[in-house]
Amino acid sequence: MRARGKVALVTGGSRRIGAAISRALAKAGYEVVLTYLASAREGKALAARIGGSAVSLDLSRPSTFGRFADRLVRKFGRLDLLVHNAAVFHRTPVGEISPATWDAVFAVNLRGPLLLTRALLPLLRKGRGDAGILFLGDANAFELWPGYLPYCLSKLAVPPLAAGLRKALPPDVRVGVVRPGLVLPPDRFPAKRWERLRASMAARRGIRTPEGVARAVLLFARAGSYNRRTDHRQGGVQ
Ligand SMILES: NC(=O)c1ccc[n+]([C@@H]2O[C@H](COP(=O)([O-])OP(=O)(O)OC[C@H]3O[C@@H](n4cnc5c(N)ncnc54)[C@H](OP(=O)(O)O)[C@@H]3O)[C@@H](O)[C@H]2O)c1
């Protein structure tokens, strides 16, 4: 089923998993708006390839969200799917956690998505029904990796955030979570360590390819057309 005329926003949609999601949604017929922060060149090139748009957005600066929403209102006048893909994965060993490093992680991984949702809610509720908000969690966050404790805590809070929004928002706005497993190593992560991690039993859970994550996003996007309350635990969407 093609999503003709529907608009999807993918935060951090220029590279890596976000790029796979942007491509899949465009292929499914969505008008894709992807956001970038540092990856302007990749974002604009990908948007040109998939016939979408690339817009700059810094999730750590909520004071800019109103202007960002106005821009979407003027250009598209609707929003059908909001994919909260952007995140930071800063290495922060416990001995090095400072108020600034803690805040930097939570600002992008949790506060930004919540406040961006708030800013875009009027656009998501333009009366066409069937709007969706999808968060990217992390199937391994409860491993509480010592070098990434703030990241893990921020991602553990994503499903409860989605559940809280599900309760708070009207039923015409569906809210879901996709929880990838070990999909792609962070830039400059030692390759051998990544292979060891991927091979370990504990880390075998969750979706493990960018295309698999993109398929789960499509599953969520399409579920609205037949069942608002579909629970896709098996497919990694909740
Ligand atoms: N990679 C994995 O194996 C894995 C596993 C489990 C869960 N996940 C989750 O899946 C999602 C995508 O993973 P990924 O590894 O592809 O992510 P990523 O490369 O670490 O980050 C995605 C994008 O987030 C954007 N971003 C960072 N800070 C931002 C800010 N302040 N404002 C706006 N955008 C910002 C960056 O955009 P620019 O490049 O334009 O700066 C970046 O390209 C994340 O939510 C991640 O937590 C990933």
PDBQT file of the ligand as one rigid body, heavy atoms in Angstrom, charges set to zero:
ROOT
HETATM    1  N1  LIG A 301      23.580   1.776  16.035  1.00  0.00    +0.000 N 
HETATM    2  C1  LIG A 301      23.041   0.779  16.730  1.00  0.00    +0.000 C 
HETATM    3  O1  LIG A 301      23.518  -0.374  16.692  1.00  0.00    +0.000 OA
HETATM    4  C2  LIG A 301      21.834   1.039  17.589  1.00  0.00    +0.000 A 
HETATM    5  C3  LIG A 301      21.455   0.063  18.512  1.00  0.00    +0.000 A 
HETATM    6  C4  LIG A 301      20.336   0.272  19.302  1.00  0.00    +0.000 A 
HETATM    7  C5  LIG A 301      19.610   1.437  19.176  1.00  0.00    +0.000 A 
HETATM    8  N2  LIG A 301      19.997   2.376  18.275  1.00  0.00    +0.000 N 
HETATM    9  C6  LIG A 301      19.207   3.610  18.165  1.00  0.00    +0.000 C 
HETATM   10  O2  LIG A 301      18.816   3.784  16.819  1.00  0.00    +0.000 OA
HETATM   11  C7  LIG A 301      18.881   5.182  16.461  1.00  0.00    +0.000 C 
HETATM   12  C8  LIG A 301      19.805   5.368  15.280  1.00  0.00    +0.000 C 
HETATM   13  O3  LIG A 301      21.070   4.798  15.588  1.00  0.00    +0.000 OA
HETATM   14  P1  LIG A 301      22.402   5.268  14.843  1.00  0.00    +0.000 P 
HETATM   15  O4  LIG A 301      23.504   4.469  15.399  1.00  0.00    +0.000 OA
HETATM   16  O5  LIG A 301      22.169   5.296  13.379  1.00  0.00    +0.000 OA
HETATM   17  O6  LIG A 301      22.467   6.754  15.423  1.00  0.00    +0.000 OA
HETATM   18  P2  LIG A 301      23.706   7.784  15.371  1.00  0.00    +0.000 P 
HETATM   19  O7  LIG A 301      24.443   7.597  14.113  1.00  0.00    +0.000 OA
HETATM   20  O8  LIG A 301      24.477   7.685  16.656  1.00  0.00    +0.000 OA
HETATM   21  O9  LIG A 301      22.920   9.167  15.412  1.00  0.00    +0.000 OA
HETATM   22  C9  LIG A 301      21.887   9.443  14.472  1.00  0.00    +0.000 C 
HETATM   23  C10 LIG A 301      21.890  10.895  14.146  1.00  0.00    +0.000 C 
HETATM   24  O10 LIG A 301      21.508  11.660  15.287  1.00  0.00    +0.000 OA
HETATM   25  C11 LIG A 301      21.812  12.999  14.941  1.00  0.00    +0.000 C 
HETATM   26  N3  LIG A 301      22.021  13.847  16.100  1.00  0.00    +0.000 N 
HETATM   27  C12 LIG A 301      22.990  13.756  17.042  1.00  0.00    +0.000 A 
HETATM   28  N4  LIG A 301      22.889  14.805  17.900  1.00  0.00    +0.000 NA
HETATM   29  C13 LIG A 301      21.832  15.544  17.484  1.00  0.00    +0.000 A 
HETATM   30  C14 LIG A 301      21.228  16.739  17.943  1.00  0.00    +0.000 A 
HETATM   31  N5  LIG A 301      21.698  17.436  19.001  1.00  0.00    +0.000 N 
HETATM   32  N6  LIG A 301      20.160  17.233  17.260  1.00  0.00    +0.000 NA
HETATM   33  C15 LIG A 301      19.691  16.586  16.171  1.00  0.00    +0.000 A 
HETATM   34  N7  LIG A 301      20.227  15.459  15.682  1.00  0.00    +0.000 NA
HETATM   35  C16 LIG A 301      21.289  14.944  16.336  1.00  0.00    +0.000 A 
HETATM   36  C17 LIG A 301      23.094  12.954  14.080  1.00  0.00    +0.000 C 
HETATM   37  O11 LIG A 301      22.857  13.765  12.934  1.00  0.00    +0.000 OA
HETATM   38  P3  LIG A 301      24.098  14.443  12.139  1.00  0.00    +0.000 P 
HETATM   39  O12 LIG A 301      24.926  13.292  11.650  1.00  0.00    +0.000 OA
HETATM   40  O13 LIG A 301      23.449  15.229  11.081  1.00  0.00    +0.000 OA
HETATM   41  O14 LIG A 301      24.826  15.279  13.155  1.00  0.00    +0.000 OA
HETATM   42  C18 LIG A 301      23.228  11.468  13.751  1.00  0.00    +0.000 C 
HETATM   43  O15 LIG A 301      23.515  11.218  12.402  1.00  0.00    +0.000 OA
HETATM   44  C19 LIG A 301      19.335   5.903  17.719  1.00  0.00    +0.000 C 
HETATM   45  O16 LIG A 301      18.210   6.385  18.404  1.00  0.00    +0.000 OA
HETATM   46  C20 LIG A 301      20.034   4.828  18.523  1.00  0.00    +0.000 C 
HETATM   47  O17 LIG A 301      20.018   5.067  19.915  1.00  0.00    +0.000 OA
HETATM   48  C21 LIG A 301      21.100   2.209  17.478  1.00  0.00    +0.000 A 
ENDROOT
TORSDOF 0
